[in-house]
Amino acid sequence: MPSPTIPAQQDRSPATVPGAPIVAPRSVETGKKPPTPSRDPRPGEPVSRQLQSLLVIALLLVLPCAAHATDHAVLFIGNSYTSASAPYSLDESYRQLILEGVPAWTDLSIESYTPGGWNLSQHHDSANTEGSVLYDYLHDTDPDHQWDYVVVHDQSQIPGFPQDRALYNNSRNGAVGLAELIEARGAGMKLWMTWGRVDGDSDNLWIYPNYPTMQGLLATGYESYVDAITAAGHSADLIPVGLGWQMIHDEAVAQGQDPQEASQLFARLYSGDGSHPSTLGTYLSACIIYTFTTGTSPVGLTWAHEGISDQDRLTLQQTAERLLAEDGDDNSADDDSADDDSADDDDSAGDDDSADDDDSAGEDSTGDDDSAGDPDNQQAASNCGCGVSSPAKGAPWMLLPPAWIAVRRRRRWFRPQPSSSTSNAAA
């Protein structure tokens, strides 16, 4: 009987069975599958569970910060020109105007750093000193410190100093350095121009013999700061607070009044030292910063410091509104002359006949003169130990008449565009 034959076994390897999964061959020696070579995931292929877990952890870390992000966060950096008029200093006055004027912003973070008499060079050094308050404000991860804007001003005399002086150059370089830090923080820098002293600067009469000259030189100095910031590849908006004070001064002159006369609104913008702001001066400054930050007029807002009359409140609000409108006119015309502020103005600089005056002529409670040291030796010149005396060094250009100041170029004032978030603000 023939021996049975065993039919050849069909090849059932995965390669020959349609639709069968691919099985990696086993090692003859170990019987184990060799390691699968790594490759990049193909488009549309699901990510691994490990990657999914990492994404979830990242979201859990980010969400609490996003959940507590403020509607509007602003840091004020300056000195006693900002901290004057407490408890409603400049930063707190700005907070009150925002709360009323932009009701959609309910969660605000408004902070300030205002050591007396400090200049921009000192602030820049502090911002780079680990462990300092200003360093933390500009570097920490606190969600309340993710600033929309950082509002900055220099010491009250330095910007108008001759540009070959050390204090001027140090402050200008400090402005550039701060702009870099603020930009790295993701915020916008708002550099605001301060006002000249009511009678000029007795420590530097050869530079600042009177208010108009001082205001003009300060304006030129702040413009040069912005030029330097721009040349360094950064950005800063200039808010012309000091020109609001000048607007009230010039209106009084146009009406044949003496702006320095005690009953005049211009004189009442100052505290008793003729340098620091009274509550009226702080309120005007806050209205201007509010207007240039939101692009919205403050006219019609009801909040003001206690003791400010309704007429004064309205006049100061209208000054901020006019300043923004004039800024728009200057930008559109793009000429080299300043606009005439005297025509078709409200009665902003006239005598205030109201008996409801505040006690703004009193001495600033801080006792801080916001003055800097000598440009060459950093020695103080004022009684408070923080004044700037800049000795004349043969500068014949300073003998030009003050009228030269009136023919300066006004430029680069910040003109914001109204946004939907400010549409509910008072008109």
Secondary structure, DSSP 8 states (H G I E B T S, - for coil): -------------GGGSTT--------TTT------------TT----HHHHHHHHHHHHHHHHHHHT--SEEEEEE-SHHHHTTTTS-HHHHHHHHHHHH-TT--SEEEEEE--TT--HHHHHHHHTSTTSHHHHHHH---GGG--SEEEE---SSGGGS-TTSHHHHHHHHHHHHHHHHHHHTT-EEEEE-----TT--GGGTTT-SSHHHHHHHHHHHHHHHHHHHHHTT---EEE-HHHHHHHHHHHHHHTT--TTSTTBHHHHTB-TTSSSB-HHHHHHHHHHHHHHHHS---TT-----TT--HHHHHHHHHHHHHHHHHHHHHHHH--SS----STT--STTSB---S---STTS--TT--------TTT----STTS--------S-GGGGS-THHHHT-----B------GGGTTS--
